[in-house]
Amino acid sequence: MSESISRRPGEASHPNVGLLDKLYTSIMTGDADSTAACYAPDAYFEDIAFRLKTRKDIRDMWSMVCEAKPQVSFNQLVADDTSGSGHWVARYTFRETNLPIVNDIFSEFTFENGLIRRHVDHCNPLRWGLQAYGFPKGLVAGLLGSYRRKKAQEKLESFVRRTAA
């Protein structure tokens, strides 16, 4: 499922590698609270859909993601006291179109006081858009970041309203 954490034989894992392992494992198991606990209160998260500025907003986003029950695999976790990176793949069904997604993601992190301070995920937005919407709407979703972010924010706000009730 997960694994392939990069380190040399006999080398102890850095605590921030453990933090990244916890992050991805929590996403994999659908535990949004444990995922959110990996972030500083004023953390920043960015990917092709979101730009979030607090642990609460990040937790809401991971709750929405976890509700979709993605199949997650991860590897190549590398970290030191201040920065790190990881590779993960999320497989899920895009609810809006019921199309399958395989999203290959490279993450960059900065750490502060043993928590994630900044998390930026990189993937191919055009590939994602074509998987999510097909052709030709996928071209728009893939090429226009403002369109993706607007749609994602609307979905997140709707999710928060629905789950708060």
C-alpha positions in Angstrom: 0.0 0.0 0.0 2.3 2.7 1.2 6.0 2.7 1.9 9.3 2.9 0.1 10.5 5.7 2.5 13.9 6.8 1.3 16.8 6.3 3.7 20.1 4.4 3.8 20.4 1.1 5.6 20.9 1.6 9.3 20.0 5.3 9.0 17.4 6.5 11.5 14.4 8.2 10.0 14.1 12.0 10.6 11.1 12.9 12.7 9.7 14.9 9.8 9.8 11.8 7.6 7.6 10.2 10.3 5.3 13.3 10.1 5.0 12.9 6.3 4.3 9.1 6.7 1.6 10.0 9.2 0.1 12.6 6.8 -0.2 10.2 3.9 -1.2 7.2 6.0 -4.0 9.4 7.5 -5.2 10.3 4.0 -5.0 6.7 3.0 -7.1 5.6 6.0 -9.6 8.4 5.7 -8.7 10.1 9.0 -9.0 13.8 8.3 -8.5 14.7 12.0 -5.1 13.0 12.1 -4.2 14.5 8.7 -5.0 18.0 10.0 -3.0 17.4 13.2 0.1 17.3 11.0 -0.3 21.0 10.2 0.6 24.1 12.1 -2.5 26.3 13.0 -1.6 28.9 10.4 -0.3 26.4 7.8 -0.6 27.0 4.1 -1.7 24.4 1.5 -1.7 24.7 -2.2 -2.5 22.4 -5.1 -4.2 22.8 -8.5 -7.5 23.4 -6.9 -7.0 25.0 -3.5 -5.0 27.7 -1.7 -5.8 27.4 2.0 -4.4 29.4 4.9 -5.4 27.7 8.1 -5.4 24.2 9.7 -9.2 24.4 9.9 -9.6 25.0 6.2 -7.0 22.4 5.4 -8.9 19.9 7.6 -12.2 20.7 5.9 -10.5 20.0 2.5 -9.0 16.7 3.7 -12.4 15.7 5.1 -13.9 16.2 1.7 -11.1 14.3 0.0 -11.3 11.5 2.6 -15.1 11.2 2.1 -14.3 10.2 -1.6 -12.3 7.2 -0.1 -9.3 7.6 -2.4 -6.8 4.8 -2.8 -3.5 6.3 -1.8 0.0 5.0 -2.3 3.1 7.0 -1.4 6.9 6.8 -1.4 10.1 8.8 -1.6 9.6 10.7 1.6 12.6 12.9 2.3 12.8 15.5 5.1 15.2 17.4 7.4 14.5 20.0 10.1 13.1 22.6 7.7 11.9 21.1 4.4 10.9 17.9 2.8 9.2 16.2 -0.1 7.2 13.2 -1.1 5.5 11.4 -3.9 2.0 10.1 -3.8 -0.7 8.7 -6.1 -4.4 9.2 -5.4 -6.9 7.0 -7.2 -10.6 8.0 -6.9 -13.8 8.6 -8.8 -14.5 12.2 -9.6 -18.1 12.7 -8.1 -19.2 15.3 -10.6 -18.7 13.1 -13.7 -18.3 9.6 -12.1 -15.0 9.3 -14.0 -11.9 7.6 -12.6 -8.9 9.7 -11.7 -5.3 8.6 -11.2 -3.5 11.7 -9.8 0.3 11.5 -9.6 1.5 14.1 -7.2 4.8 15.5 -6.0 4.7 17.4 -2.7 7.0 20.0 -1.2 6.9 20.9 2.5 8.4 23.3 5.0 8.3 22.5 8.7 8.2 24.5 11.8 8.1 23.1 15.4 7.5 19.6 14.2 4.5 20.4 12.1 3.9 21.2 8.4 4.0 25.0 7.9 3.7 24.9 4.1 2.5 22.1 1.8 2.4 22.5 -2.0 1.3 19.7 -4.2 2.3 19.5 -7.9 0.6 17.4 -10.6 -0.3 17.8 -14.2 -3.5 19.9 -14.3 -4.3 19.1 -17.9 -4.0 15.4 -17.3 -6.2 15.8 -14.3 -8.8 17.9 -16.2 -9.1 15.4 -19.0 -9.5 12.6 -16.6 -12.1 14.5 -14.5 -14.2 15.9 -17.4 -13.2 14.3 -20.6 -12.7 16.2 -23.8 -13.4 19.2 -24.4 -14.4 20.5 -21.0 -11.3 18.9 -19.5 -9.2 21.3 -21.5 -10.8 24.2 -19.8 -10.5 22.6 -16.4 -6.9 21.6 -17.1 -5.7 24.9 -18.5 -7.6 27.5 -16.4 -6.5 27.5 -12.8 -9.0 30.1 -11.9 -11.8 27.8 -13.1 -10.5 24.8 -11.2 -10.1 26.9 -8.0 -13.6 28.4 -8.3 -15.3 25.0 -8.8 -13.2 23.5 -6.0 -14.0 26.3 -3.5 -17.7 25.9 -4.3 -17.6 22.2 -3.7 -15.7 22.7 -0.4 -18.2 25.3 0.8 -21.1 23.0 -0.1 -19.4 20.1 1.7 -18.8 22.2 4.9 -22.4 23.4 4.9 -23.7 19.8 4.4 -21.5 18.3 7.1 -22.0 21.1 9.6 -25.7 20.4 9.8 
